[in-house]
Amino acid sequence: MVMIIFKSAGQKPDGLELTLSAIGEETGRILLRDYTNQQEDLCLEAADFDDDVICRIALGAELEDYRFDKYAKLAPQDYPKLETITFKVKNPLEMRLKYEPYAALANAIRFARDLFNEPESLYQTEQYFFEIKRLEYLNLYFKDLGDGLVMLEWKAESSSCEPLVLVAKNRKATAIGAGLMKAVALQRLPLSIRAYLKIEGELDDFLIPHPIFIKPDLLTDEEAAKELRKLYEHIKGEL
């Protein structure tokens, strides 16, 4: 997994040094694709870019770096070579703080894609259950509702509104819901949100007003990541 580093524009880190001309998340994806198998370190001259642009380039690189090879038997030379991307910026400490929400989103998307990709034949419902339960370390409230249904809830201290409600009808949608809840908790968003996640079996209709249903029929982890981001933007719009 590639590591994002911010250093002062006056420093000269090791690795290939590039000056960026294109901007945005797609730039980060292109850079990752172009250099992932060429070298271990990549240094980007970014002092003249806006902070948000830098964050989006870094996010694009992190998201493009994803691969699910847990069950693959790869030789050492088959793994990506690129380990770090260093951005030379005016204020590294300030940039690290500004990048934290983007890093949290990238972390949550990786988590969701990993769950999405786990084959049912190798990754049993019980393992899926406990992987979601582990999110309690982020102060998410977890409850086993029985019959393959679990609930995750995030309650911000500053929020007095009724929680937004997410509903996942199957295992694949549950991966997206769990990832979204991780993103919310990592960023400690000032809202309340509850997710009902059906890992297996049929989901009975809920008598919940205005639930947000997660798409249940997505075929690839890339589609899952897009659905997570769409829901994430919707939730951020509620703030």
C-alpha positions, -999 to +999 in steps of 0.1 A: +000+000+000+015+033-011+023+058+017+015+096+013+042+119+027+043+157+029+077+174+031+089+210+029+095+224-005+131+231+005+139+195+012+151+171-015+137+136-008+150+105-025+133+092-056+122+104-090+112+140-089+083+153-111+067+186-116+029+183-119+011+200-148-023+182-146-045+185-115-071+165-097-079+130-085-074+115-119-038+129-119-031+107-088-046+077-105-025+082-136+007+087-116+001+055-097-005+035-128+025+049-146+050+045-118+038+017-095+062-008-111+091+015-119+105+026-085+100+027-048+098+064-042+081+092-062+086+129-053+061+156-066+068+193-067+035+207-054+043+239-036+024+260-061-009+240-060-039+246-037-042+224-007-074+208-020-058+200-053-029+183-035-053+163-014-073+151-044-041+140-062-030+121-032-064+105-027-065+094-064-032+077-060-043+059-028-075+047-044-058+036-076-033+016-055-059-008-043-057-045-053-073-076-037-046-103-038-052-119-004-057-154-020-033-150-049+001-167-049+024-139-062+062-139-066+080-109-049+085-093-083+048-093-090+040-069-062+039-032-069+073-015-064+061+020-054+061+025-017+059+062-011+047+094-028+062+125-014+046+159-020+069+189-016+047+216-001+050+249+017+037+237+051+039+199+056+023+199+090-007+219+078-010+196+048-010+165+069-038+178+089-058+188+058-053+155+043-066+135+073-103+134+060-091+122+026-069+096+042-099+084+063-121+081+032-094+061+014-090+038+044-128+033+046-130+025+008-103+000+011-121-017+040-153-018+021-137-032-011-119-059+009-152-070+024-169-068-009-143-090-025-142-117+001-156-149-015-185-165+005-169-199+001-138-188+019-150-160+042-178-172+063-207-151+077-191-154+112-159-138+099-178-111+082-197-105+114-166-101+135-148-079+110-177-054+113-179-058+151-142-047+152-153-012+142-163-008+178-128+005+184-139+037+166-167+042+191-193+029+168-221+012+186-226-024+174-256-046+180-264-081+168-300-082+159-300-119+150-306-138+117-276-122+100-286-087+108-264-062+126-266-025+134-239+001+135-246+035+149-226+067+152-238+094+176-221+127+176-222+145+209-231+178+192-260+163+172-296+164+186-313+154+153-329+121+145-303+098+129-300+092+092-307+055+085-289+033+061-302-001+051-281-029+034-301-058+021-273-083+014-237-091+020-223-069-008-244-039+002-233-045+038-196-040+028-205-006+015-225+003+046-198-008+070-172+011+050-193+042+051-198+040+088-160+036+092-155+068+072-180+087+094-164+074+126-128+080+115-137+117+107-159+120+138-186+137+117-210+159+137-242+139+129-260+108+139-263+079+116-275+043+120-269+014+096-289-018+094-267-044+077-280-077+065-251-101+061-272-131+050-308-142+045-338-121+035-344-087+050-379-080+063-393-046+055-385-020+081-410+004+094-384+032+092-393+066+077-371+077+048-344+050+049-314+053+026-311+020+008-276+009-004-276-006-039-278-044-035-268-055-070-234-041-076-210-064-095-175-050-089-156-034-061-152-003-082-189+001-084-191-005-046-165+023-041-186+047-063-217+039-043-199+045-010-187+078-022-221+089-035-236+081-001-207+098+016-213+130-003-250+128+005-242+125+042-217+153+041-244+174+025-265+170+056-239+188+077 
